[in-house]
Amino acid sequence: MADQDVFLQRALLEMDLLTDEQLDAARRYSAENGIDLVDALTATETLTSRQIALTKADVCEAPFVELSDFEPCYANTALIPRAIAERYDLYPLFMVDGVLTLAMDDPLNLEAADQVRRLAKCEVDAVLCAREQIRALIAKAYALGHARAAGTEEAQEVETDVEDSDSSQPVIAAVNQMLAEAVQQMASDIHINPDEHDMHLRYRVDGVLREKQSPPLSMHSGIVQRLKVMGHLDLTQTRRPQDGKFRFRHAGRNVDVRMSTVPTVCGENVVLRLLASAQTFKDFLELGMPAPLASDIDLVMKQPHGMLLVTGPTGSGKTTTLYTAISKINDPSRNIMTIEDPVEIRLPYVRQIQVNTEIDLTFANALRSILRQDPDVVLVGEVRDNETATIALQAALTGHLVLSTLHTNDSVGAISRLRDFGLPAFVINSAVLGVAAQRLVRRVCEHCQTLDPLTPLMRQRFSLGDSDDGFLKGKGCSRCAQTGYRGRVGLYEFLKFTPEVKRVVEDGGSAERIREHAVRHGMRLMWQEGLEKARLGQTTLEEVTKVASVIGSAAPSATTKRPEPPRQHERMIA
C-alpha cells in the first residue's frame, strides 16, 4: 500500500497533474483530518477522483472502468457484506462464467481480493474504478440490495413501524434511495408497479419511462406503507385510490412530491410526480421559444384585457409557459389570481386556489368568486366545460386578462373547441387575443453529438433537398444514459387573431381554412419550428415526427441563409 502511494505521487508529479506545493498541502490536510492522501486531494479539489483513478490504473497496470457506463446488479450485494465493501472500497459488478468482476479502488490489495474470493466462493477479476463512484454505488446498491436481501419477513416487520426515521431500516433506505436517484436523474415521475411475480420501478426522464432495478415484490407493501406515511394517506385503505403530497430535501433544495395510488389486481400502483419547489422563471427564450413568438406573447401580456390560450396534451409544459408569462408581469401593482387542479408552482403575490370537487369548488364556481376579488389577471388551469368557458370569456371581455389552457392538437383546434362549448364567433373574436400550441421534444445530448445521414423517408416527409447532408443526433454516452438525448426543448406555434383570421372565424370557416389564412399571414407551424430546431442540432427529425402530427400547408426546405416563399397547396403529415 505504501509503495503504491509513493508510485502514485511520483506519477502525478511527472504527469504535471500535481505540484510539490499542492502535494505538501494535501499531506497536511490528510494529517489534520485523519484521511488518506487520495481523499485529501479530492477534498481540497486539487484533483478529481477520476484523474486519480486513471493515474492509478496506469501505475497498477489495471484496466480502468467508468462505472457510469454500467448498470451493476444490486442483487450482488448478497455476495459481500456492506462492511467489507466499505472497508476496502469495492463492489461486485457482475458474474460471468463463474468469475466475479470486482470494482476496486486498489486492485493490488490481495487481502481484499482473498476475502471476496472466500465470501463469494468463486474467482475474482479486479478492475479499477474511481473511488467516489464506488462509494456512491455502494450507498445506492446496498440501500436497495439490503431491501432485496431482507425478504418477506423483515418487510412485514417494518410495516408495523413505518414512521421510524432510522434510514438503516430496509424499507426507509429503499424509499430514500428511489427519491434521491430520481432527483439526480432529473426524473419528473416515479412509477412503482407491482406484477404477479415482480415489482417494477420506472423513472420518467425527458418524457420517456426508463426501467430501473427495483427491490423485490416482497418489499412492495412496506414501500407503499412508507410512502403513505410520508403523504399523510390512510394506511388501512388499500381498495380505493388515494392522493397525497409531501416534501423532502435533497442536495440543499426542497422537492415537492404529488402522490397517487390506485388498487390493481396485483397490489397498489403508485406514481409520484416530482416538482421543484424553488422553480424560477426567467424568460420565454430559455424555454426554447423563438424570439418572434416570445415577442408576440409579451405583447399579449401587456394588454389590459383579453384571453391567451395555451394548448397541448398533458405534460407538454403548458403550466410552465403560463407561469413564465405571469412572472414577467408579477408585481405588487397587480392582483393575480389562479384556479388550478392541482397547484404545482408557488409564486409570491399570486393568490392560488386549489380545485376541490368534494366541496363543489370547481373551476366555474371558483372563477365566479375570483371575479368578485378585484383581479387584474386570472389564470384558469384548464377550460373543461361550457360553464367555465363562458365565464372565462366574459371575464376577458369585462376588463380582465385571462390565461388558460385547452387540450387540443394545435392552435387552430382551440377555435373548434370553443365552438363546441357553444360560444358564438363574435365572442371568440372579441375575447381571444392569441392561441399558443406547444409540445416538448428531447434535446440532443451535447456530449455525444454525431452527424446522422438523412433517410429517404425523412427527405420526403420534410421536403428536404440534396443540400441537406444530415442532422445531428446523439450516439449515446454515460451522461445521457446511452439514449442520445439529455433534457427537452419546446416546439411552438402561435395563432394571432389578425383581421383576416377573425373574418374567417366570423364566417364559420373550417379549421383548415383558418390555418391556411394564418400561414399565409406569417404563422409558422409546429413541424416547421421543429425542422428549424433540428437544423440547429437541438433535436432530431425523429423526435419532431412524434409530436408534430399536424396537417398543414408545407413549406420547402429552407435555411435561415436561403429563405424561400412557401409552396401553397402542398401538404405534409409530420
Disulfide bonds with the S-S distance in Angstrom:
none
